[in-house]
Amino acid sequence: MYLPDFDYYAPESVSEALDLLTEHKENAKVICGGTDLLPKMKHELLAPKVLISIKKLPNIKKIEYVKGKGISIGAAATHNEIVFSEVVNSKYPSICNAAAQMAANQVRHVGTIGGNIVSAVPSADLPPILIALGATAKIAGPGKERVIPLEDVFTGPQQNCLEANELLTEIFIPDGDMTCSTYHKFALRRAGALAVVGVAVALQTKGCADGACSIEDARIVYGAVAPTPMRGVKAEAVVKGKMATDDVFEEAGKVAYSECKPISDFRASEEYRRNLVGVYTKRCLKRAIENGHK
Ligand SMILES: Cc1cc2nc3c(=O)[nH]c(=O)nc-3n(C[C@H](O)[C@H](O)[C@H](O)COP(=O)(O)OP(=O)(O)OC[C@H]3O[C@@H](n4cnc5c(N)ncnc54)[C@H](O)[C@@H]3O)c2cc1C
């Protein structure tokens, strides 16, 4: 398996990168870590004539907390940079935990949050927890920049809303009241395996001092069980405004089982995935509360 020939550019500004994308149109591909793109090229699924690396763009790897606003993560931040980021660990350890569940160390060392999102693989691990936490995506295009809810980036399996001459530059996770969150995936191996099912939960709770708390708001997102990351709106409705009890979590799990839209493939049957979504939703609701009140 050899890579086909291509021209390689490493622009040092966003405008230079956008000019290159505009000039080469569908012949060009952005490359960041290359962990998705290069295997596809080696397997002759893609043969771009031009690769445009974004690693030299200013601030593209920057992770910072903007006081009173939230955390901004540059699109080229690697999974390991997120896993070990003090800022992300202090504000949203569930994002670090999701990144740590991905692939193996070698892939986490070069694979990036931006590549994980733009690839739009339904089983990708970061989108569910980022969507649950209300993240937005900053997309730069020629002469314009737009900020959209992250969930709107995904339009289908391996399909996204970016134009051929646009770049994802930043993910922003706003400060908010969703202080209890978690992501868990089920995969067929402990490392280096894609999610058969992933579930992310973010909750706003009230009054937990004596161990009993109520759930004021909830966002639940399922991964790998629909063409795009899927909000579990019916399961969210079950828990919103209720006390956090095992019975409520059990009920939410049953609703999650029914509302997800999995397919059968070589990794698991539809029914098996539904059962996993039910169990993981129940489990994640409980763990999110535990995480938030450590
Ligand atoms: C062995 C192995 C195990 C893996 N395990 C997992 C796993 O457990 N969980 C998981 O979710 N993924 C997994 N992956 C998939 C992959 O590693 C991740 O999706 C990774 O985050 C992709 O990032 P990258 O920087 O390598 O993307 P690249 O390969 O560089 O790019 C991927 C795609 O996104 C585009 N792109 C990249 N960045 C941008 C940007 N900023 N703006 C516009 N377009 C952009 C590229 O043009 C390309 O189409 C695995 C991959 C391998 C090889």
Ligand as a Chemical Component Dictionary entry (heavy atoms), coordinates in Angstrom:
data_LIG
# 
_chem_comp.id                   LIG 
_chem_comp.type                 NON-POLYMER 
_chem_comp.pdbx_formal_charge   0 
_chem_comp.three_letter_code    LIG 
# 
loop_
_chem_comp_atom.comp_id 
_chem_comp_atom.atom_id 
_chem_comp_atom.alt_atom_id 
_chem_comp_atom.type_symbol 
_chem_comp_atom.charge 
_chem_comp_atom.model_Cartn_x 
_chem_comp_atom.model_Cartn_y 
_chem_comp_atom.model_Cartn_z 
_chem_comp_atom.pdbx_ordinal 
LIG C1  C1  C 0 -5.835  2.771  14.487 1  
LIG C2  C2  C 0 -6.868  3.859  14.573 2  
LIG C3  C3  C 0 -7.732  3.889  15.651 3  
LIG C4  C4  C 0 -8.701  4.878  15.747 4  
LIG N1  N1  N 0 -9.524  4.870  16.834 5  
LIG C5  C5  C 0 -10.463 5.830  16.954 6  
LIG C6  C6  C 0 -11.317 5.836  18.107 7  
LIG O1  O1  O 0 -11.238 4.998  19.007 8  
LIG N2  N2  N 0 -12.264 6.805  18.169 9  
LIG C7  C7  C 0 -12.394 7.774  17.194 10 
LIG O2  O2  O 0 -13.285 8.609  17.316 11 
LIG N3  N3  N 0 -11.579 7.779  16.117 12 
LIG C8  C8  C 0 -10.622 6.846  15.972 13 
LIG N4  N4  N 0 -9.798  6.852  14.866 14 
LIG C9  C9  C 0 -10.006 7.849  13.803 15 
LIG C10 C10 C 0 -9.043  9.087  13.810 16 
LIG O3  O3  O 0 -7.851  8.819  14.472 17 
LIG C11 C11 C 0 -9.684  10.295 14.457 18 
LIG O4  O4  O 0 -10.907 10.590 13.850 19 
LIG C12 C12 C 0 -8.764  11.526 14.405 20 
LIG O5  O5  O 0 -9.240  12.429 15.351 21 
LIG C13 C13 C 0 -8.703  12.212 13.054 22 
LIG O6  O6  O 0 -7.908  13.384 13.173 23 
LIG P1  P1  P 0 -6.708  13.701 12.181 24 
LIG O7  O7  O 0 -6.111  14.985 12.611 25 
LIG O8  O8  O 0 -5.775  12.546 12.089 26 
LIG O9  O9  O 0 -7.512  13.871 10.823 27 
LIG P2  P2  P 0 -6.967  13.819 9.276  28 
LIG O10 O10 O 0 -6.761  12.386 8.903  29 
LIG O11 O11 O 0 -5.811  14.737 9.123  30 
LIG O12 O12 O 0 -8.224  14.411 8.556  31 
LIG C14 C14 C 0 -9.454  13.732 8.567  32 
LIG C15 C15 C 0 -10.446 14.457 7.635  33 
LIG O13 O13 O 0 -10.789 15.716 8.174  34 
LIG C16 C16 C 0 -10.361 16.785 7.297  35 
LIG N5  N5  N 0 -9.852  17.820 8.210  36 
LIG C17 C17 C 0 -8.999  17.618 9.255  37 
LIG N6  N6  N 0 -8.891  18.740 9.972  38 
LIG C18 C18 C 0 -9.667  19.678 9.362  39 
LIG C19 C19 C 0 -9.980  21.042 9.653  40 
LIG N7  N7  N 0 -9.492  21.670 10.728 41 
LIG N8  N8  N 0 -10.810 21.710 8.802  42 
LIG C20 C20 C 0 -11.322 21.075 7.718  43 
LIG N9  N9  N 0 -11.082 19.780 7.409  44 
LIG C21 C21 C 0 -10.264 19.090 8.226  45 
LIG C22 C22 C 0 -9.373  16.163 6.344  46 
LIG O14 O14 O 0 -9.398  16.798 5.076  47 
LIG C23 C23 C 0 -9.878  14.739 6.250  48 
LIG O15 O15 O 0 -10.950 14.663 5.333  49 
LIG C24 C24 C 0 -8.794  5.873  14.736 50 
LIG C25 C25 C 0 -7.900  5.869  13.653 51 
LIG C26 C26 C 0 -6.952  4.881  13.581 52 
LIG C27 C27 C 0 -6.002  4.901  12.413 53 
# 
loop_
_chem_comp_bond.comp_id 
_chem_comp_bond.atom_id_1 
_chem_comp_bond.atom_id_2 
_chem_comp_bond.value_order 
_chem_comp_bond.pdbx_ordinal 
LIG C1  C2  SING 1  
LIG C2  C3  SING 2  
LIG C2  C26 DOUB 3  
LIG C3  C4  DOUB 4  
LIG C4  N1  SING 5  
LIG C4  C24 SING 6  
LIG N1  C5  DOUB 7  
LIG C5  C6  SING 8  
LIG C5  C8  SING 9  
LIG C6  O1  DOUB 10 
LIG C6  N2  SING 11 
LIG N2  C7  SING 12 
LIG C7  O2  DOUB 13 
LIG C7  N3  SING 14 
LIG N3  C8  DOUB 15 
LIG C8  N4  SING 16 
LIG N4  C9  SING 17 
LIG N4  C24 SING 18 
LIG C9  C10 SING 19 
LIG C10 O3  SING 20 
LIG C10 C11 SING 21 
LIG C11 O4  SING 22 
LIG C11 C12 SING 23 
LIG C12 O5  SING 24 
LIG C12 C13 SING 25 
LIG C13 O6  SING 26 
LIG O6  P1  SING 27 
LIG P1  O7  DOUB 28 
LIG P1  O8  SING 29 
LIG P1  O9  SING 30 
LIG O9  P2  SING 31 
LIG P2  O10 DOUB 32 
LIG P2  O11 SING 33 
LIG P2  O12 SING 34 
LIG O12 C14 SING 35 
LIG C14 C15 SING 36 
LIG C15 O13 SING 37 
LIG C15 C23 SING 38 
LIG O13 C16 SING 39 
LIG C16 N5  SING 40 
LIG C16 C22 SING 41 
LIG N5  C17 SING 42 
LIG N5  C21 SING 43 
LIG C17 N6  DOUB 44 
LIG N6  C18 SING 45 
LIG C18 C19 SING 46 
LIG C18 C21 DOUB 47 
LIG C19 N7  SING 48 
LIG C19 N8  DOUB 49 
LIG N8  C20 SING 50 
LIG C20 N9  DOUB 51 
LIG N9  C21 SING 52 
LIG C22 O14 SING 53 
LIG C22 C23 SING 54 
LIG C23 O15 SING 55 
LIG C24 C25 DOUB 56 
LIG C25 C26 SING 57 
LIG C26 C27 SING 58 
# 
